[in-house]
């Protein structure tokens, strides 16, 4: 069963993709925060000393549940694609996950709707 989830952390809601080929249409507000955080080992969850990664938080609406904004946290590769589309005034984007649950090789296709 392919379902989407919104995970609540504090008062912020994060949009989560869970399954291979799961798709969502997201409407981005244009608000984006960039931050550096300590890298963690994928399997153990332990922080890796002296290694940091850049994360981007995008405020957006899952159009299937547009009651209030959620955030989508992305790494640099996906953030570049989102920022590129936003710079062209494309704020509604279709996002498709490619990867099994828990996979480190998961990728995302990010494009404006074809209609």
C-alpha positions, 0 to 999 in steps of 0.5 A: 500500500502506497501512503504518504505521511506527514511527520510532526516534530514540535509544531512543524510538519515534515513531508515524508516519502516512504515508498519507491515510486511514491509521488506528491505534488508540492506547492512551494511558498518560496521560504527556504532555510539553509543550515549546516549540521553534524553528519551522522552514520546511517546505520548507527546514528552516531555523529561523525566528528568533524564532518558536516552536511548542508540541509535545506528546509523548504516550506511547502504544501502537499496539494493533497492536504493543503490545510497548512504548510509543511516542510520538506528537508532536502540535501544539496542535490535536490535543493539545487533542482528545487531552487532552479525551478523556483527561480523560474517561477515554477512553485508547484512541483511533482516529486517522485521517489526512486528507492526502497525504504531505508535505501541510501541510494534513494533519488527524487525526480523533481519537475513542474506538472506536465499539464 
